[in-house]
Amino acid sequence: DEDDHLYIEGKWKNDDLVSGKELDYRNGEVIYEGKMSYKNGRPIYNGKGTLKEDDDEYFTGTLKNGVKEGKGKIHRKDGTITFEGTFQGNQKNGPGKSYYSNGNLAVEGKYLRGRLTGIVKTYYDSPDKRLEYVTKYERGLRRGKGKKYFYNGKVQLDGIFHGGFKRGRKYFSTGNGYEDGV
């Protein structure tokens, strides 16, 4: 059985587990730590806690019956945040922000069932939050009106995106002129 190497440490109240840790005794690694209960011989993660996602990431936030629900953060192994936002049914759902590995903001937008949707801002990897794109997303792809910016803040592209840039004005790097896009 794949669970033979796991064990629980925790606080009990009236024969009910109220908080604790689920550990892998082979290496002492914590699989989950936080609010939990115990039912039918299995731990149930409910409330605020920390859940190991894989070897490279872990989640901190609210879980309901072991599923990410509400506000939470996904961290890299080194503790830096890769994503913070709202979850529903284990998926990003609602407002959220993604970060570069150095902590700089990368993407800011709204998610629906794990995919970006609506107006999304994408940033260059810079500590002063320099905009790279402001575009509309549908089902996780750039679709609709949007702009791409040069690093200096001037508009580079202004038009319609459909996966990539399709129609509109393309500005020269000097910002002094433009040409019509295809």
TACORSUL-V316273 format. One record per run of one state. SS is the DSSP state (A for helix, B for strand, O for the rest). FROM is the first residue (numbers start at 0). TO is the last residue. If there is no record, write none. Layout:
SS&FROM&TO ; SS&FROM&TO
This chain:
O&0&4 ; B&5&12 ; O&13&14 ; B&15&23 ; O&24&27 ; B&28&38 ; O&39&40 ; B&41&51 ; O&52&55 ; B&56&63 ; O&64&65 ; B&66&75 ; O&76&79 ; B&80&87 ; O&88&89 ; B&90&98 ; O&99&103 ; B&104&111 ; O&112&113 ; B&114&122 ; O&123&129 ; B&130&137 ; O&138&139 ; B&140&148 ; O&149&153 ; B&154&161 ; O&162&163 ; B&164&170 ; O&171&176 ; B&177&179 ; O&180&181
